Amino acid sequence: MRHRILPFLIFLIVTSAAQAHVGSPNVYFDGMAGPYHILVTVTPPAMVPGVAQVQVRVVSGDVTNITIEPVYINGKDQGLPPTPDSMQASSADPQWFEGKVWLMSSGSWKIRAEVSGSQGVGKFAVPVAAYARRTLPMQRALGVLLFGLMLFLSVGIVSIAGAAAREGVLNPNVVPSPKNRRSGRIAMAISAVLVISMLALGNWWWNVQAADLKHTMLYNPPPLELSFDQHDRLTLHMQEDFWHKTRNDLWSMALIPDHGHLVHAFLIRVPAMDRFYHLHPEQTADGTFTLQLPSIPAGKYKVFADIVRGTGFAETMVSEIDLPDVTGKPFSGDDSGVDAPALDAAASGNASLLDDGTRMVWDQTAGGLKAGQLSWFRFHIEDAEHKTAADLEPYMGMAGHAEFVKSDFSVFAHIHPAGSVSMASLMIAQQDSGIPMDHASMITLSPEVSFPYAFPQPGEYRLFVQLRRNGHIETGVFRAQVGS
């Protein structure tokens, strides 16, 4: 009975960040706060309202103080931000700061900060989208306590009813007769049935309320329907669910371009993960996007589609489709794709051979990969003589793009050199705070391109790293084994 009672005694809503990712909740930002180079990690709160953990590592510059404040940027009722809180510098590392901020409701937020040090004052703002996504069970100790109290009260009610029927009309010191005892047993049986019925009714009522709360509060990305026609066209139909409909009055649900495109569609053939495509469908109707497919071999494909709302709320829709052999058009514009060995047949190495005979090299750090460990993933291209190529070009306004995908597809993260934040969301957060966007610093090209990220879970991953060189988009494919 305890396991049936506990789930409806407490219902807790928790949150995660929605930065155009799946299963990768933390937010990472690598950028400048005035003259200071910083690396920021935001861990979303466990509940809404809840506390977000903020960590800042000062990469360059002498910083003495950092203040942070959360700002709701979601719609009509933004209100005023609270008084900024000072972050605490680590006693072991004076360039490492930690702080906390409250996020009071679901939606688009930004963590606005002011950095002070020997070179003056700098500012930055990091977008964070918070939303309820799952429930937590009750703590075991509290559950045992409440179950014990429920059992005590239930037994007490039955006992009191039996005693009242058996001895309630008797004078003091009078021994109950067999008839009295029979009446007591009948009363206890009736009261037991009533108590059990009340518990069952309460159980049903709570389940109904919990289901309604899940329907109205728990976030799910918009459903994505896919269709394929005889003209080699793939059409994406973005549906609107209840969660989004209830927020139309407060949020701007219109889509805004991110890297020049309303939708970034990623197709990965399953389960081998041996084909990868980064494509950009065009909008043909409200919520409908179509693209002419390139040449694609038959198979089942997992599809991840990134979008950004007008408030900076970034989402990733997920679906899958079975495709036949497609003899499509060549890649053009920002579209790209790659063939790779099947994941289970690929060796774990630091080099990926490219189409033109060059190779992309992953400069791995010693010690292996561990879940939750933030680091820079660094890549460069080498020619046939193993000389580092110095002619990289911007790819959709960035030095590069990378996709980190877990083998069971429970994790999908689209990362840039600036971090896990959507560039459209970052632009809204920075400009709304009066912080000029330094686009040049985000696309400064060097022979090496790095991506700040921490794997959220242990397991096997495939990394797709995309750089542009000589007008051609090169995609390196790597296998990573992540420990706990």
KOLLO-485871 format. One record per residue: residue in one letter; x, y, z of N, C-alpha, C, O in turn. Coordinates in steps of 0.02 Angstrom, whole numbers, plus 50000, padded with zeros to 5 digits. Each point is the difference from the previous one (the first is absolute). Example, Ala and Ser with C-alpha at 12.3 -4.5 7.8 and 13.67 -1.06 7.14 Angstrom:
BEGIN
A506604971650390499555005950000500455006050000500524999950033/S499305005449931500425005950003499615005550037500255005550008/
//
This chain:
BEGIN
M500414994050000499595006050000500435006350000499815005149970/R500794994650064500415006050006500205002649931500015006149989/H500174989449965500225002249933499425003049960500125003849954/R499274994450064499435003049965499825006850030499755004449965/I500394996550100499825006350032500525005449986499825005849989/L500824992450012500525005049996499975004349937500115006050006/P499764991249935500045004249940499525005850000500145005149968/F499294994350069499545005649997499985004150064499555004050010/L500944994950035500045004250059500355006649984499825005350026/I500704994249930500385006049980500144999749925500194994749974/F499735010849993500145000349928500465006049989499805005750010/L500824993049971500495005349993500185000849927500114995249964/I499915010950015500195001649932500725002449998500205004250041/V500194993049913500705002249994500125002749930499604998949954/T500965004650038500145003349937500664997949970500424996850033/S499655005149904500644999249966500065005549948499505003249982/A501084998049994500095005149949499784997549933500094994149984/A499655010349977499784998149933500405003949948499725004149964/Q500914994750032500435003649955500114996049936500564998649981/A498894999749986500044996349937500394993650008500444998549960/H499414997750091500354993850014499494994850024499435001550016/V500814992349986499614994550028500444996650052500564997949984/G499205001650077500364996550053500655003350022500414996750032/S499695009649952500615003550019499815006650034499985005249967/P499874994650098499675005750032500435006150013499745005649998/N500904993650016500405005850020500135004849942500004998049941/V500095008350076500145005249951500735002150006500245001250055/Y500114999149888500705001949999500095006049954499715000549946/F500705004250078500135006149961500735001850006500275000750055/D500065000149888500705002049997500025006649962499865000349941/G500325005050094500005006549968500355005350040500394998650046/M499485007649936500345005750031499505004050041499435001149980/A500805001250078499655004950041500445006150002500405000950045/G499525003549904500465005649993500694997449985500104996449951/P500405005250091500684997749987500164993050027500554997649992/Y498954999350040500134993650033499724994149961499425000149978/H500994994850013499784993849968499734995450054500354998550048/I499024999249944499684996050051499704993749970499844999749941/L500084995350101499664993849983499464998850052500154999350059/V499225000649919499434999850046499644993449995499904997449945/T499904999950112499574994150003499395001750042500075002450056/V499344996449918499385001050037499664993250007499834996849950/T500075001150112499634993850014499295001850019499915003350052/P499594994849910499315002050014499764997450067500274995150026/P499235008150002499754998050066499634993449999499814997549947/A500094999750111499654993750007499245001049998499644995349985/M500135010750030499285001449999499895007249978500455004250004/V498954997349973499815006849982499425002050046499474996849998/P500615008450043500605004050010500574995750028499894995250037/G500725006749946500574996250024500645003949989500015005349969/V500534991950057500655003449999500444997149945500104993949997/A500155010449960500484998049949500715001150026500155005250029/Q500284989949960500705000650019500395003149942499944997849943/V500465007250073500405003549949500734999550019500195001650057/Q500234996249896500724999750010500345003949945499824999449941/V500685004550078500375004049951500754998850011500265000950055/R500074997049892500734999550002500295005749959499825000949942/V500615003050089500335005549965500604997149963500494997850031/V499475002349903500534997149959500585004949993500584997950000/S499275008549994500535005149996499755006450032499425001849996/G501045001650037499845006150036499994999050075499904994450024/D500225011050012500014999850074499335002650026499895006050002/V499674989450017499325001750022499964999750076500244995350031/T499455009749999499925000250072499294998750024499894997850056/N499625003649900499304999250022499554999049940500105003049947/I499394992750061499494998849949499335000250034499894996550050/T499655007449924499315000050024499544997249946500125001149941/I499364995450080499534996949952499295001450021499855000850059/E499714999449892499285001050013499614996649944500205000349942/P499234996550075499584996949949499495005049972499725004050038/V500184995949898499525004549968499534995849956500234996249958/Y499135004650054499494996449961499875003849935499805005950003/I500314991249941499945003549935499454996949957500035000349938/N499494996650094499544995749964499405003449969499704997349953/G500115008550070499405002949971499785006350034500415004450015/K498954996249997499705006250023500185001850071500105005950016/D499944989150028500085001450071500714998650024500114995950044/Q500375007749926500694998750017500175002550070500374996750036/G499375009049983500135002750066500725002350006500375000449951/L499835001150111500675002450013500434994450028499754996050040/P500885003749942500444994750027500145001450074499945005750022/P500244989250015500175001050071500685003450007500355001149951/T499815000650111500665003050013500544995049983499964994250020/P500565007849943500534995249981500344997050062500085003250051/D500104990449942500364996450052500734999249980500154998949941/S500295001650108500724999049986500164992650000499784996350044/M500605001649907500244993149998500594999250047500365004850014/Q499734989250011500534998550047500614997349963499944995249961/A500635007850051500624997449971500234993950038499964999750061/S500304995449902500254993950031500645001550039500435003749977/S499634993350082500605000950039500604996549969500575002050009/A499294992749952500544996249968500215003249934500574999449979/D498965004049988500145003049934499655006749996499395000249991/P500975005350016499685006750001499685001949933499645004949997/Q500494991349951499705001449935499384995749988499744999849944/W500024996850107499404995849996499475002950047500125000650060/F499305001149912499475003150039499374995749997499854996949949/E499775003150106499384996250004499455004450029500125004150044/G499264995049931499445003850024499344996549986499984994849968/K499485008250057499334997149993499515005549983500075005750023/V499444992749935499455004649985499354996249999499984994049985/W499485009450031499344997049998499695001049931500015005649973/L499714989150000499585000449940499294998450022499854994550023/M499715010449970499354999750033499454996849959499484998350027/S500625000849908499484997049959500314997249936500585001549984/S499044994549981500244997149937500045005449947499605004749999/G500884994649956500055004649945500725002049985500474996750023/S499605008649939500675002449980500285004750053499675004850020/W500934993750002500365004150049500685001749972500244997149951/K500075007850081500705001249989500335001350067499715003250044/I500904994349963500405001550059500455005949981500474999249960/R499385006650068500385006049984500545001050053499874999450060/A500735002249918500565000450047500425006249986500035002649945/E500304999650108500485005549995500654997750031500024997650057/V500525003049906500664997550020500455006050014500075004549958/S500234995650102500445005650020500704997350012500094994650028/G500405009449952500684997950011500495005549984499815005849994/S500824992349998500525004949989499945003849934500285005449992/Q499354991749960499925003249935499325003549993499805001749945/G499874999450111499365003549998499424995250007500054994750030/V499385007449942499374996250007499794997349932500015003749950/G499794990050049499724996949940499344996750015499864998350058/K499725000849891499354997050010499894994449951500294999949945/F499284995350075499784994849955499324997650021499785001350057/A499874995349898499344997150015499954993349965500174999349941/V499614995750095499944993249974499264998049999499675000350052/P500064997749890499304997849998499914993150031500414995549991/V499065003850047499824993650031499254999149993499615004250023/A500184990449945499294998549993499824994650051500284994549998/A499255007050046499814995350052499294997549989499565003849980/Y500344989950034499334997249992499944993450038500504996550009/A498905001950013499884993950037499994994149951499705000349947/R500634994250073500054994549952499904993150032499884995249963/R500165004150102499904993450029499815000750073500025005550028/T499794989150003499815000050071500514996150040500364995749973/L499685005950091500454996550045499604996150052499485002550023/P500744991549995499664996450054500145003350067500465003950008/M499114994450040500105002650067500634997150032500194994349986/Q500125009650057500574997450037499784994050042499465000050030/R500974994949973499814993850034499835001250074499514997350025/A500895006650009499885001150072499335003450011499624998150045/L500235007049914499365003450006499434995349983499475000250032/G500624995649916499484995349981499854995050055499424998450013/V501114999050020499894995350055499635003350057499554997050030/L500635009349985499665003650054499265001049984499584998750042/L500275003749898499305001249981499604993649996499424999850019/F500894994849957499654993649998499854997550070499464997450013/G501025003550032499874997950069499445004050032499584997250035/L500415009449952499455004150027499334998049970499504999750036/M500494999049898499384997849969499764993550029499404999250014/L501054996049996499824993650028499745000850072499514996950019/F500835007350020499795001350069499305003050002499584997850039/L500295007249919499345003249999499464995249976499444999950027/S500724996149923499504995349974499814994850052499414998650010/V501104998550022499864995150053499635003250057499554997050030/G500645009249986499665003550055499275001249985499584999150044/I500265002949895499305001249982499594993550006499455000150027/V500824994349948499654993650004499914997950072499474997650019/S501055003250021499964998150071499505004250038499624997450040/I500385009149946499525004450035499294998249981499564999850044/A500314998849893499324998149978499784993550034499434999550022/G501034995649983499824993750033499875000950073499534997250027/A500895006850007499905001250072499355003750013499654998550049/A500195006349908499385003850010499394995549994499535000650039/A500474994949911499424995649991499974994650054499464997850019/R501125000250006500014994550049499865002450071499674996550038/E500595009549981499975002050070499695006950010499955002350057/G499865001049889499765006850007499375000850041499905005350030/V499664989749971499365000650037500034996350067499494999850035/L501084997549983500064996250063500195004750057500335005149990/N499454993050070500215003550060500724998250016500254995049977/P500085009250063500694998450020500064993250034499564997950038/N501004998749946500174993550030499534994449980500014994650030/V499575006449918499554994749976500354996349944500245003149952/V499794990350052500324995949949499554999549939499404998450007/P500865002949933499584999649939499724992949991500354995050011/S499045004849968499684993649986500214997549931500295003849961/P499564989850023500154997649933499685004349946500295001149947/K499105001450066499675004449952500395006449990500085002549944/N500165000450113500405006149995500644998949960500195004149959/R500144990250056500624998649964499874999049925500405002049959/R499024994750025499834999149929499885006849967500215001149943/S499465003450092499885006749973500665003649988500085003749951/G500404995350096500655003249991500374997449939500305003849962/R499664989550027500334997349942499695002449935500345001549951/I498994998950049499665002649940500205007349987500135001849942/A499905002250111500195007049992500725000749974500145004349958/M500314991450067500695000249976500044998049927500385003049962/A499234991950018500014997949930499745005649954500305001449948/I499155001750073499725005549960500485005849996500115002949946/S500194999050111500465005650000500634998549959500275004449967/A499954989150035500584998249960499855000749926500425002549962/V498984995350017499805000849930499985007349981500225001949946/L499515002350099499955007249986500695003249995500135004149955/V500334993950091500675002949998500364998049936500305004249967/I499654989450015500334997749938499705003549939500355001949953/S498984998950048499665003449944500245007349995500115002549946/M499955000750112500235006950000500725000549974500165004649962/L500274990750057500685000049975500024998849925500385003349963/A499204992050013499974998749928499745006049962500265001849947/L499235001550081499735006049968500525005649999500085003549950/G500284997250106500535005050002500554998549950500275004549968/N499884989050025500504997949951499785001949929500395002749961/W498984995850023499745001649934500005007649989500215002449947/W499565001350103499975007349993500705002949988500095004349957/W500404993350082500675002749993500304998249932500345004149970/N499534989850006500264998149935499715004449945500355001949953/V499004999850053499695004449952500335006950002500155003049948/Q499964999650113500315006650006500715000049975500225004749967/A500154989950048500694999549978500044999649924500435003249969/A499114992950001500004999549927499855006849968500295001849950/D499245001950080499835006649974500595004850008500145004049955/L500214995550102500575004350011500564998449951500335004549973/K499784989150014500504998149950499825002849932500435002549964/H498934997150019499775002349935500115007549992500175002349945/T499735001550108500055007249996500695002850015500175005349976/M500234991050064500635002750024500624996849969500495003449988/L499494990150000500604996649976500135001649926499554999549959/Y501065002550027500185001949932500154993949956500314995250023/N499475005149916500214995549947500145004349938499635004849987/P500874993549974500115003849938499414999149954499644995050006/P500245009649949499444999349953500064993549961500544998349976/P498914998150016500024993949959500215001749928499805005149973/L500604990549998500255001249932499794994149956500204994350012/E499405007249938499804995049951500415000849936500105005549976/L500124988949997500425000049941499644996449943499654995150011/S500435007449928499724996649941500505000649943500385004849995/F499604990349961500464999749943499594998649937499564995750000/D500585008149946499614999049939500454997549943500604999250009/Q499094999549934500354997149943500485004849967500394998149956/H499605008250064500455005049972500625000950044500355005149995/D499784990250049500585000150044499985005950049500515002750019/R498884999250000499925005450047499814997450069499554995850007/L500795006750043499844998450069499645006150030500255005649997/T499174993150031499605005450030499954999050075499854994650024/L500285010750013499955000050072499385003950020499935005949983/H499624990950054499395003250024500065000950076499974995250037/M500135011049984500075001550071499305000950031499645004549981/Q500194991150066499355000350032500045004650061500545001750025/E498875000349999499965004150061499644996150054499434998049990/D500905000950066499694996250053499695004650052500035006249994/F499664990750058499645003950050500465004750037499825005750015/W500794992050001500475004050039500145006649965500025005350032/H500074994549902500155006149964499375004249990500045006250003/K499394990749986499395003849989499825004350060499775005649993/T500354991750067499825003750061500465005950012499865004250043/R500684996349921500485005450010500025005049942500435004349997/N499114994949957499985004549942499905007350019500285004549968/D499334996750085499855006950019500605003550032500045006250000/L500434989950028500565003050035500654999749959500445004150010/W499614991149946500624998849964499915001649926499454999849973/S501105001949996500015000449927500204993249973500574998050005/M498954998549966500134993349973500275000149929500164994849972/A499895011349999500285000549932500734997850001500345000850051/L499894996449893500694997749995500445005649975499795004249959/I500834995950065500495004949977500604996249972500144994450022/P500225008549930500574996549971500574999150050500125004350042/D500204990149953500614998650039500534997849949499914995049966/H500635008850030500514998849948499705000549930500204996549954/G499305007950039499725001249934499464995249978499765000449944/H500034995050100499494995049982499494999350056500175000250059/L499204998949921499474998950050500044993150031499834999150058/V500404996049904500044993150024500674997149980500225000749943/H500104996050104500594995949986499804992750011499864998050056/A500134998149890499794993050004500614995549995500415000749954/F499644994750093500554995250001499714993049991499584997850039/L500664998749909499774993249986500584995250014500555000849974/I499324994150068500514995150017499694993149990499484998450027/R500864997549932499734993349987500134995550061500554999850028/V498924996749992500044995750059499954992749978499714998449948/P500604997150093500365001550062500755001249990500355001550048/A499904997749890500735000149988500315006950008500605000550012/M498995004849981500265006850002500545001149946500495003650011/D499404993249931500505000249947499845005249945500395000749953/R499055002750053499835005549955499765005950042499604999250046/F500655006749936499835006150038499895005649950500405001149955/Y499045002650054499835005649955499785005950042499594999350046/H500675006549938499815006350031499685004249945500345002749957/L498994998050045499615003049946499565005650026499905000750060/H499865003449893499635006050019499375000749957500025003049947/P499424994350076499375000549962499755007249999500145004050044/E499484997549905499695006649992499274999750020499664995049989/Q500105010450041499305000350022499545000849939500105004549959/T499414991050037499525000349945499305001850024499575001949960/A500304997450104499375002050030500125000650075500544998550025/D498955003950011500085000850072500134993250032499564995750000/G501035003550029500174993750033500214994549953500104994450023/T499985007049913500194994949951500645002249964500065005649977/F500414989750018500655001449969500174994249953499884994250015/T500415007649928500144994949948500715000949976500265005549995/L500064988849990500675000249970500064994649947499704994750005/Q500705006949945500164995249948500604996050024500545002750010/L499364990849999500534995950030500594999149952499914999849940/P500694999750088500584998049960499984992449990499524996750020/S501005000649951500044992749992500084996850069500475001450037/I499054994249980499984996950066499864992549991499524998349964/P500874997450066499844992849996499404998250043499835003650047/A499854990949936499404998050036500164998350072500574998150017/G498935002650026500074998250070499545004050044499635004449977/K500394994050087499625003850049500445005650027500584998950018/Y499145007249983500385005850021499685003350060499395001250002/K501025000350047499795004250056500085007249979500515001949971/V498985002250043500015007049979499955004550061499544999350040/F500945005349966499995005250051499935006749965500395001449954/A499135002650065499885006449968500035005650051499595000350046/D500895004249947500105005650046499625006149976500015001749941/I499645001650106499655006249987500115004850058500204997950055/V499685008549933500045005150053499385004449995499845002649946/R499824998350111499415004450003500205007450004500595001650010/G498925002749981500135007150001500275002750065500305005350000/T499594991250055500265002150065500704997250013500295001450053/G499974994749900500644996750012499934993150029500514996950017/F498895000549988499884993350026500174994949946499654999549949/A500894996850062500254995349949499734993050015499954997950058/E499874998549888499714993450008500294995249948500225002149946/T499764991650070500204994749953499434995049993499824996750049/M499905002849891499484995149987500344993649976500515000149967/V499194994250051500294993549984499494995649966499424999850020/S500794996849926499564995349966500444995049963500625000250006/E499084995449955500384995449959499594998149939499385000650000/I500974997049948499664998449938500404994649963500614999950004/D499034995749961500324995149956500035003049930499495001949971/L501114998450001500105002949934500254994749952500384995650018/P499395004849919500284995649948500665002949975500225005350024/D500104991349929500585003049967499795006349964499525000049961/V500835005450053499835006549970500585002249956500575000750024/T499295000649913500495002949954499845007349993499645002149955/G500625001750092499795007050004500515004749970500444998149962/K499485008250056500435005349973500655000350040500024997550056/P500505005549916500625001050037499895005050058499525003949999/F500924995850049499955004850055500125007049974500405001149954/S499245003650076500105007049982499905004350063499704997850049/G500575008349947499925004550057500334997250063500584998149999/D499035001950055500264997750065499864992650013500174997550054/D499514999049899499854992950011500634995849994500465001749962/S499564992950075500594995749999499814993150024499464998950027/G500994996349962499894993250022500654996149997500505002349973/V499494991750057500604996050002499824992750005499514998150032/D500904997649936499974992850010500544998050049500555002849999/A499304992550045500484998050051499934992650013499484997049984/P501044999850045499934993050020499454999350053499875004750038/A499824989549964499504998850052500325000850068500604998750009/L499015003650039500275001550066500354994150031500535000750029/D499164993349965500304994150033500624997649963500374995850026/A499755006749913500604998049962500545005350000500554998849976/A499295007050051500475005649999500484999550059499804998350056/A500825003249930500505000250054499965006750036499835005149971/S500354994750093500035006150039500675003349988500514998050028/G499505007049929500625003349983499925007450001499465002750011/N501105000849977499985007350002500045003149931500105006049994/A499844989949953500035002649932499434997349958499824994250005/S499895010249953499454998149956500205002049929500135005849986/L499894989349969500195001249930499455003849964499424998150005/L500765007149959499525004149964500004998249926500454996549976/D499055006149987499914998049930500595001949956500154996449952/D500195009250063500535002349955500684997250019500515002249974/G499514992850070500634996950019500335003150061500464997150028/T499305008749993500245002850063499664996550058499584995649990/R500585006450070499684996950057499875005250054500375004950007/M499114993950031499845004350057500264996450063499894994150009/V500455009750033500334997250058499695002850064499905006050006/W499944989550039499735001850066500585000150050500314994850013/D499845011050013500555000650049499754998150069499825004350040/Q500164989349974499724997550062500495001250058500614999649992/T499105001950066500405000850060500104993250033499604995449991/A500935004050047500144993750034499514998950057499705004750026/G500224989049992499584998450058499324997249983499634998050045/G500185002049891499364997249981499425004950011500085005250031/L499344992949944499405004250003499564997750058499904994050009/K499835010750029499574998550055499375004249996500025005949982/A499414991150035499375003750000500035005750051500264999250055/G499475006549925499975005850044500645004150003500025004950036/Q500484993249927500655003550001500035004949942500034998049942/L499955008450074500015005249948500715000949973500485000550037/S499564999649897500655001149968499895002749930499445000249975/W501105002049994499985002349931500174994149955500514996750009/F499065002249942500144994949950500315003549940499675004049966/R500964994650021500395003749951500134995849937500164994150004/F499755009149938500084996549936500385004449951499975006250003/H500404990649952500315003649945500054995349940499924993950007/I500225008949935500054996149938500744999849979500355005050001/E499874989049981500684999049976499994997849927499564996349979/D500945006149982500054997849931500374993449996500154996950051/A499995000949888500314993449990500694999650033500244994650015/E500095011149995500665000250031499955001450075500505001550032/H498894998049996499865001050071500165007250023500165001250058/K499785003449895500065007150017499315002850015499524998549964/T500435005550088499355002750020499765005149950500365004749983/A499034994449994499705004749952499835006650034499735000050055/A500435005449913499885006650028499505004049959499965006150006/D499654990549951499555003549955499274998550016499584999749955/L500254999350109499304998850018499585006249989500245005650005/E499124993249979499545005449985499404999650047499864994650027/P499785010949984499414999750042499474995449970499904999849939/Y499764996650105499454995749979499375002350037499934999050060/M499625004149903499395002950027500155004750059499684999750052/G500815004749937500155005150048500404997750060500105003950047/M500144989949953500404997450055500634996849973500044998449941/A500445000650103500624996649978499874992649987500394996849965/G499065000550062499844993049989499374998150038499755003850041/H500014990349945499424997150034500174992850018500374996649965/A499355001150091500114993150021499364997250029499625003450033/E500274990249953499424996450027500254994150041500374995849974/F499435003850089500194994650045499384995650009499495002350026/V500554991449953499414995649999500174993550036500484996649982/K499125001650067500094993750036499744994349956499545000949960/S500764993250048499844994449956499274997850004499734997449952/D499945003850106499294998350006499555006049986499394999650009/F500915005949968499645006249980499645003450058499575004149989/S500614994150073499725003650057500335006750011499755004150039/V500814997149927500355006550004500145002449930500294996449959/F499505009750027500185003449938500155007350018499575003450029/A501024998949955500195006950016500335003249940500484997349972/H499285008550009500285004049945500415005550032499735004650031/I500944995049961500465004450036500385004449951500134998149944/H500035008050081500405004849961500625001850040500044998350059/P500445005149911500575002350039499805004550058500365000450050/A499075003049945499765004150055499634996050053499815002850052/G500094990749937499674995950050499374996749975499904999249940/S499684998950107499394996449984499415004649986499474997649980/V500625008950029499455004649991499855001149926500465000049959/S498915000850026499805002049932500245007149988499955004350044/M500314997049897500245006749985499435005149997500095005850020/A499334992149956499435004550000499795001750071499845005850014/S500164989350031499835001250070500525004550033499825004450038/L500824994449946500535004150029499945007249977500125004650039/M499704996349898499935006949975499455003750037500085005850017/I499354990849994499455003150037500225001750071499865005550024/A500474989850009500215001150069500505005750006499955004150045/Q500534996349908500505005250004499725006849982500115004950035/Q499534995549910499745006549978499485002750047499975006150011/D499624989550019499505002350047500335002850063499695003950036/S500934994149977500375002550059500455005949982500375002450042/G499594999949896500425005649979500724998049990500445004350002/I499684989249987500694997649990500104999049925499654995949970/P500815007749999500104999249928500274993049984500434997450035/M499304999749912500234993449978500645000849959500025003549950/D500514993350073500645000249965500034994049953500294994950017/H499425005949923499994994449953500704998049979500144994149988/A500305010850008500684998549977500344995050047500364995549977/S499535005350089500324995550047499734993049995500344995250018/M499055004149957499704993449995500214996349936499944993949997/I500305009849953500194996649939500745000949985500234999049944/T500155003150108500725000549990500274993149983499934995350038/L500395004349904500234993649975500734998950017500415004649996/S499744989450023500684997950012500064992849975499484997049984/P501115000350012500054993149977499634995050045499834994549977/E500055007450085499664995550047499325002850019499945006050013/V499554989749988499325001950021499834995950061500104994050001/S499645009350051499844996550062499275001150019499705005149983/F500024990050051499305000050022499964998350074500234994650019/P499505009850023499944998450071499394995650013499445001749979/Y500664992850056499444995450012500194995050054500594998750011/A498904998650022500084994550047499484994749984499405001649998/F500814992349992499524994649987499544999250060500244999450056/P499105000549934499544999550057499954993050029499814999250058/Q500354995749903499924993150022500604995949976500305001549949/P499874993350089500514995449974499714995949943499394999449994/G501044997749966499784995849944500405001349938500525003250002/E499224994349942500345000749936499685005649959499395000449995/Y501035003849977499765005749961500335000149932500544997249989/R499115006149965500305001749935500005007649993499505003350013/L501074999349966500095007249992500055001649925500394996949964/F499205007950014500025002449931500245007350003499645004450025/V500954996949951500305006650004500045003049930500284996849955/Q499455009250037499935003049933500385006549996499885004750038/L500594995649914500405005949986499975001349925499904995549960/R500185010950022499995001849928500705002049978500365003750033/R499834993549908500655001549973499965000049923499734995449970/N500535009950001499995000749927499284999449972499894997149947/G499635005850089499325000049978499644993450009499424999349980/H500914995750049499714993350009499934998550074500465001350040/I498984995949979499884998350070500274993050013499794995149969/E500695004450077500314993750018499694997650066499935003950047/T499894989749956499714997150060500444994350025500064994949967/G500255006150090500384994750032499564996050046499575002750035/V500544990749967499594995550041500464996450049500504997049981/F499315003350084500414997150052499584995850047499405001250008/R500914994050022499684995750049500295001550068500615000650007/A498965000150044500235001650067499684995450051499394998949999/Q501014998550046499754995950055500075004250063500555001950020/V498894999450013499985004550057499884995950063499524996250004/G500925004650045499924996450063499635004250052499875005949989/S499964990950065499645003550054500485003250049499785003150049/
//
